[in-house]
Amino acid sequence: MLKKIAVRQLRIGMHLHKLEGAWTDHPFWRARFVIDSTADLRQLHECPISECWIDTRLGLDVADAVEPDSAAAALPARWAAGQRHALPSRDPTPAAETLSAGDEVQRAAAICRRGREAVVAMFHEARMGRTVDAESCLPLVEEISRSVSRNPDALVSLARLKTQDNYSYMHSVAVCALMVALGRTLGLDEAACRAAGLAGLMHDVGKAVMPLEVLNKPGKLTDQEFEVIRSHPERGHALLLEGRGATPEMLDVVLHHHERVDGTGYPGRISGEAFTPLARMGAICDVYDAITSNRPYKAGWDPAQSIARMAGWKGHFDPALFGAFVQSLGIYPTGSVVRLESGRLAVVIEQNPGHLVAPVVKVFYSARNEMPIAPLRLDLSRPGSSDRIVGREAGGAAKFPHLNELWVDAGILAQIPCSRRCRRCRIFG
C-alpha cells in the first residue's frame, strides 16, 4: 500500500516509492528502492524535499520502523533479565590489539580450520547417539570472540567462504562470529557476547541428526523432506537438554532461530516478548550466512545484495536489530562487488570504521570497456579520493567466478577447510 509521509519519518528498511519534488533536488539516480544505508537515509533527511511516498508492501511501515541506533541503547536493558543465565565470566578480557583485516585473515583461517574440526566432532557425537557437551566449545568461542575484537570483519568474511560439502559445519562457525560481532555493535559486555557466540555456534546442532540424504540433497526438497528439516530446531533443543553445559540463552536460540517478528516462523510461530532479543539476533545471523553461502542447490548471493534483500523482507526481522547488524557488517560487506562512479567494478576488501559507504576496495574490471584491468587497491575514505561507490553490481559472484582470489590471498584460501570429497570447488580457484 502506498502511503504519503514526511521525509524526516523515513527509516532504514522502508521502500521509497516517490519523492515529492524535482529530481534535481535529490542525489538519487534510482526512482524506487529500499533504504538500506545510513548514508542514503542521511542524504534523504538533508535534501530540500519535505514529503515522499513509501510502499508498505515492499518495506517497513511507519509504525514498524525503529530508530537504527535504538537497538544499542535498548537491548542491554532488555537482556538484563536473562543475565543470571549468562556464561560465567572468566578472567577479565584484556584489551585486544587492533589489526587490519589483512593481518587478521591469516589468524582467522586457522580459527576456521579448528572451528570446522570442533563442529564435525560435535555432530559426529550426536549422530552416534552420544550426549552433546556444549561447554567443550567454550575455548573456540573465546578464540572467535578475540578475533572479532581485533578486527570484526576478517573472520566474519572468511567464514562465509565455505564449500558446499562444508556448509553445515562452517555455517555454525560463521553464525557464531556474526553473533559476536552484532553483540559488540549493540554494546553488550564480553560475557554476553560469548553467550551470544556460543548460542550461534550451537544453533543448528539439530541438523546433526537429520538424514544425510535429505540434509545434503542437491535439488528441491519434497514437502515431506522439508517437514523433516523443519524439525531440526526441536531436535537440537532436545539434544542440548540431554547433554552438558546448555544455557537458557543457547536453548532459546536453538529452538527459535527460524521464528519471525510477525509470528509466521517455526516451530512455535511466536512473536512479541516471547521472541527474545537473542533469538531475533540468531534469526538475522542465520539467514544472512545462509543466503550468502554456496549450497548444494544454489549459489550464494552477493553480500551487499543480501543485505538489500533482507531489508525488504517485511515481518522477518527486528528492524532495530537489523539496523545494528548492517552497522556491524558495513553497507557493502567484504566480498561485495560494487560499481564505482568511474565506471569500474571493484570488490570490497576491507571496512573503514565510521565510513560505512567508503570501504577499501580492489578495482579489477572496466564496465565501460567490458574488460579486466590490472587490480588496484583504493581506500575510498581517504581525503581527496577521486572515486566513490554508486551502487551494487548484481550477480557479481556469478559473473566473476574467481572473485575471492582478489580479496583473499591464494595461500590463505587454500587453508579454508574443505571436504576430502571435494576437489576444490571453483570458489577457491
URPESUL-V599819 format. One record per residue. N is the residue number from 1. RES is the residue in one letter. OMEGA is omega as a letter, one per 40 degrees, with the letter a starting at -180 (NA if undefined). Layout:
<<N & RES & OMEGA> <N & RES & OMEGA>>
This chain:
<<1 & M & i> <2 & L & a> <3 & K & i> <4 & K & a> <5 & I & i> <6 & A & i> <7 & V & a> <8 & R & i> <9 & Q & a> <10 & L & i> <11 & R & i> <12 & I & a> <13 & G & i> <14 & M & i> <15 & H & i> <16 & L & a> <17 & H & a> <18 & K & i> <19 & L & a> <20 & E & a> <21 & G & a> <22 & A & a> <23 & W & i> <24 & T & a> <25 & D & i> <26 & H & a> <27 & P & a> <28 & F & i> <29 & W & i> <30 & R & i> <31 & A & a> <32 & R & a> <33 & F & i> <34 & V & i> <35 & I & a> <36 & D & i> <37 & S & i> <38 & T & i> <39 & A & i> <40 & D & a> <41 & L & i> <42 & R & i> <43 & Q & i> <44 & L & a> <45 & H & a> <46 & E & a> <47 & C & a> <48 & P & i> <49 & I & a> <50 & S & a> <51 & E & a> <52 & C & i> <53 & W & i> <54 & I & i> <55 & D & a> <56 & T & i> <57 & R & a> <58 & L & a> <59 & G & a> <60 & L & i> <61 & D & a> <62 & V & a> <63 & A & a> <64 & D & a> <65 & A & i> <66 & V & i> <67 & E & a> <68 & P & a> <69 & D & a> <70 & S & a> <71 & A & a> <72 & A & a> <73 & A & a> <74 & A & a> <75 & L & a> <76 & P & i> <77 & A & i> <78 & R & i> <79 & W & a> <80 & A & a> <81 & A & a> <82 & G & a> <83 & Q & i> <84 & R & i> <85 & H & a> <86 & A & i> <87 & L & i> <88 & P & a> <89 & S & i> <90 & R & i> <91 & D & i> <92 & P & a> <93 & T & a> <94 & P & i> <95 & A & a> <96 & A & i> <97 & E & i> <98 & T & i> <99 & L & i> <100 & S & i> <101 & A & a> <102 & G & i> <103 & D & a> <104 & E & a> <105 & V & i> <106 & Q & i> <107 & R & a> <108 & A & i> <109 & A & i> <110 & A & i> <111 & I & i> <112 & C & a> <113 & R & i> <114 & R & i> <115 & G & i> <116 & R & a> <117 & E & a> <118 & A & a> <119 & V & i> <120 & V & a> <121 & A & a> <122 & M & i> <123 & F & i> <124 & H & i> <125 & E & a> <126 & A & a> <127 & R & i> <128 & M & i> <129 & G & i> <130 & R & a> <131 & T & i> <132 & V & i> <133 & D & a> <134 & A & a> <135 & E & a> <136 & S & a> <137 & C & a> <138 & L & i> <139 & P & i> <140 & L & i> <141 & V & i> <142 & E & i> <143 & E & i> <144 & I & a> <145 & S & i> <146 & R & i> <147 & S & i> <148 & V & i> <149 & S & a> <150 & R & i> <151 & N & a> <152 & P & a> <153 & D & a> <154 & A & a> <155 & L & i> <156 & V & a> <157 & S & a> <158 & L & a> <159 & A & i> <160 & R & a> <161 & L & a> <162 & K & i> <163 & T & a> <164 & Q & a> <165 & D & a> <166 & N & a> <167 & Y & a> <168 & S & a> <169 & Y & a> <170 & M & i> <171 & H & i> <172 & S & i> <173 & V & a> <174 & A & a> <175 & V & i> <176 & C & a> <177 & A & i> <178 & L & i> <179 & M & i> <180 & V & a> <181 & A & i> <182 & L & i> <183 & G & i> <184 & R & i> <185 & T & i> <186 & L & i> <187 & G & i> <188 & L & i> <189 & D & a> <190 & E & a> <191 & A & i> <192 & A & i> <193 & C & i> <194 & R & i> <195 & A & i> <196 & A & a> <197 & G & i> <198 & L & i> <199 & A & i> <200 & G & i> <201 & L & a> <202 & M & a> <203 & H & a> <204 & D & a> <205 & V & i> <206 & G & i> <207 & K & i> <208 & A & a> <209 & V & i> <210 & M & i> <211 & P & a> <212 & L & a> <213 & E & i> <214 & V & a> <215 & L & a> <216 & N & a> <217 & K & a> <218 & P & a> <219 & G & a> <220 & K & i> <221 & L & i> <222 & T & i> <223 & D & a> <224 & Q & i> <225 & E & i> <226 & F & i> <227 & E & i> <228 & V & a> <229 & I & a> <230 & R & i> <231 & S & a> <232 & H & i> <233 & P & a> <234 & E & i> <235 & R & i> <236 & G & i> <237 & H & a> <238 & A & i> <239 & L & a> <240 & L & i> <241 & L & a> <242 & E & a> <243 & G & a> <244 & R & i> <245 & G & a> <246 & A & i> <247 & T & i> <248 & P & i> <249 & E & a> <250 & M & i> <251 & L & a> <252 & D & a> <253 & V & i> <254 & V & a> <255 & L & a> <256 & H & a> <257 & H & i> <258 & H & i> <259 & E & i> <260 & R & a> <261 & V & i> <262 & D & i> <263 & G & a> <264 & T & a> <265 & G & i> <266 & Y & e> <267 & P & a> <268 & G & a> <269 & R & a> <270 & I & i> <271 & S & i> <272 & G & a> <273 & E & i> <274 & A & i> <275 & F & a> <276 & T & i> <277 & P & a> <278 & L & i> <279 & A & i> <280 & R & i> <281 & M & i> <282 & G & i> <283 & A & a> <284 & I & a> <285 & C & i> <286 & D & a> <287 & V & a> <288 & Y & a> <289 & D & a> <290 & A & a> <291 & I & i> <292 & T & a> <293 & S & i> <294 & N & i> <295 & R & i> <296 & P & a> <297 & Y & i> <298 & K & i> <299 & A & i> <300 & G & i> <301 & W & i> <302 & D & a> <303 & P & a> <304 & A & i> <305 & Q & i> <306 & S & i> <307 & I & a> <308 & A & a> <309 & R & i> <310 & M & i> <311 & A & a> <312 & G & a> <313 & W & a> <314 & K & i> <315 & G & a> <316 & H & a> <317 & F & i> <318 & D & a> <319 & P & a> <320 & A & i> <321 & L & i> <322 & F & i> <323 & G & i> <324 & A & i> <325 & F & i> <326 & V & i> <327 & Q & a> <328 & S & a> <329 & L & a> <330 & G & i> <331 & I & i> <332 & Y & a> <333 & P & i> <334 & T & a> <335 & G & i> <336 & S & i> <337 & V & a> <338 & V & i> <339 & R & a> <340 & L & a> <341 & E & a> <342 & S & a> <343 & G & i> <344 & R & i> <345 & L & a> <346 & A & i> <347 & V & i> <348 & V & a> <349 & I & a> <350 & E & i> <351 & Q & i> <352 & N & i> <353 & P & a> <354 & G & i> <355 & H & a> <356 & L & a> <357 & V & a> <358 & A & i> <359 & P & i> <360 & V & a> <361 & V & i> <362 & K & i> <363 & V & a> <364 & F & a> <365 & Y & i> <366 & S & i> <367 & A & a> <368 & R & a> <369 & N & a> <370 & E & a> <371 & M & i> <372 & P & i> <373 & I & i> <374 & A & a> <375 & P & a> <376 & L & i> <377 & R & i> <378 & L & i> <379 & D & a> <380 & L & a> <381 & S & a> <382 & R & i> <383 & P & i> <384 & G & i> <385 & S & a> <386 & S & a> <387 & D & i> <388 & R & i> <389 & I & i> <390 & V & i> <391 & G & i> <392 & R & i> <393 & E & a> <394 & A & i> <395 & G & a> <396 & G & a> <397 & A & i> <398 & A & a> <399 & K & a> <400 & F & a> <401 & P & a> <402 & H & a> <403 & L & a> <404 & N & i> <405 & E & i> <406 & L & a> <407 & W & i> <408 & V & i> <409 & D & a> <410 & A & i> <411 & G & i> <412 & I & i> <413 & L & a> <414 & A & a> <415 & Q & a> <416 & I & a> <417 & P & a> <418 & C & i> <419 & S & i> <420 & R & i> <421 & R & a> <422 & C & i> <423 & R & i> <424 & R & a> <425 & C & a> <426 & R & a> <427 & I & i> <428 & F & i> <429 & G & NA>>
